[in-house]
Amino acid sequence: MVFYCVKCRAKKDVGENYERVTLKNGRPALKAVCPDCGTAMYKIVAA
């Protein structure tokens, strides 16, 4: 799965290292950690 890291300003492949979460506004999303800088990355997905 490819996420965009805001800190590195690049797309990163995290493989299977992500988890399904729900944001405060109720939207489903995926959360991962950048393999280079350790920043949390989010990707909003369809409900």
Secondary structure, 3 states (H helix, E strand, C coil): CEEEECCCCEEEECCCCEEEEECCCCCEEEEEECCCCCCEEEEECCC
